Amino acid sequence: MGKKTIVPIGPYHPLLEEPEFFKLYCDGETVVDMEWETGYNHRGIEKICESKTFEQVFYVVERICGICSTSHPFAYANAVESIPGVDIPVRAKLVRSIVGELERVHSHLLWVGLAGHFLGYNTVFMWAWKYREPVLDMFEIITGNRNNYAMFTIGGVRRDVDADKAAKLLQVLDDVKKKTNMLIGAVMDDPVFHARLKGVGVLTPKDIHDFGAVGPTARASGVDIDIRRDDPYAAYEMLNWKVITAKEGDIFAKAEVRLLELLESISMIQQCLELLKKEKEGDIKVKVKDIPPGIGIGHAEAPRGEVFHFVKSDGSNSPVRHKIRAPSYTNIPTFRKSCIGGTISDAAIATAAVDPCYCCTERMTQVYDYNTRKRILNAAELIKLSQKKTQDIRDKLNLSSSTDQTWKV
């Protein structure tokens, strides 16, 4: 093996919609190793949420990701509502599912467009994003916004989808479905796409399990998982739909899964709208007076896969702990299998094929001295420092390190 060449991608790069740094170690054109650095966009979302009321947190978590601005409120609502055991009205379940599936349609169309752009097919990019516009218009009809919808609340939703809005949505969906079918045909039948993407960036089912990958990334490798079916929430048990999978695990399979999921999502939205007609007028939320002490766990199937929220309540009006795990946090590290051994030109699209969201993955990893710019601590050292302080307090109070201590304030 010759001398390794380092090829940096990012943190600011045309391929990356958000700042992130990938370092490729190459022998000629072959990628032999790869590193990933995060921390360019850390915003302290979890800590901010602990200073907000349970209701205010919705507005914070929907800004974790601009594309998945319903997925996080979905998981958060499921977590908080699980503490008092709230069962939201059927109409609220249907409206939540409509917004969630509209988000999946616009997210997948966005990904297809970017994939076309990365491969040099700017016509696909323009088509996909043109067909995405009516979907964003539908968001505006329902919520008043094309993004950051402020639709969810504890116990249901803030706004209803009345008969006039439903009729408009059904009309737009018919057109979106026709255009989506045309786009699917153009992409799936193109011999260049087959030649360029098949056999590239392959992830086996074992790789998926080893990395804990989720969503279309997992389903494209034949791993049949989907939270909407496996642990149903909102209205998904009321709908007729199927989980889309493929077995090849390459980039083409990931594209195939997302394209076919578009049709499933459109069908689910149509079903929800028809069920709303049968429900006629009804409650869209139940009143939840207090969140009692307890722990809530909620998840939702975001366009990229399972998003998970952990919420701890002490009976006050704010969470005392809020932990978030987005799908990209487990999907992005799969580049260790999909990119190494491939070429530089394939590494970029193999990484993009998991539809990474870098804002969702942000964690603080190192502490630097502001004046000297020298590194002081990394994440592991920070944890050790925190553990040492805890032990020092125990020693000072003459307490054992047993976890069975009863703490009283």
Sequence and secondary structure as in RCSB ss.txt:
>XXXX:A:sequence
MGKKTIVPIGPYHPLLEEPEFFKLYCDGETVVDMEWETGYNHRGIEKICESKTFEQVFYVVERICGICSTSHPFA
YANAVESIPGVDIPVRAKLVRSIVGELERVHSHLLWVGLAGHFLGYNTVFMWAWKYREPVLDMFEIITGNRNNYA
MFTIGGVRRDVDADKAAKLLQVLDDVKKKTNMLIGAVMDDPVFHARLKGVGVLTPKDIHDFGAVGPTARASGVDI
DIRRDDPYAAYEMLNWKVITAKEGDIFAKAEVRLLELLESISMIQQCLELLKKEKEGDIKVKVKDIPPGIGIGHA
EAPRGEVFHFVKSDGSNSPVRHKIRAPSYTNIPTFRKSCIGGTISDAAIATAAVDPCYCCTERMTQVYDYNTRKR
ILNAAELIKLSQKKTQDIRDKLNLSSSTDQTWKV
>XXXX:A:secstr
    EEEEE SS TT SS  EEEEEEETTEEEEEEEE  SS   HHHHHTTS TTTHHHHHTTS SS TTHHHHH
HHHHHHHTTT    HHHHHHHHHHHHHHHHHHHHHHHHHHHHHTT HHHHHHHHHHHHHHHHHHHHHHS SS   
 EETTEESS   HHHHHHHHHHHHHHHHHHHHHHHHHHT HHHHHHHTTSS   HHHHHHHT  HHHHHTTT   
 HHHHS  TTGGGS       SS SHHHHHHHHHHHHHHHHHHHHHHHHHHHHH S  SB       SEEEEEEE
EETTEEEEEEEEE SSSSEEEEEEE THHHHGGGHHHHTTTSBHHHHHHHHHTT   HHHH    EEE TTT  E
EEEHHHHHHHHHHHHHHHHHHTT  S TT     
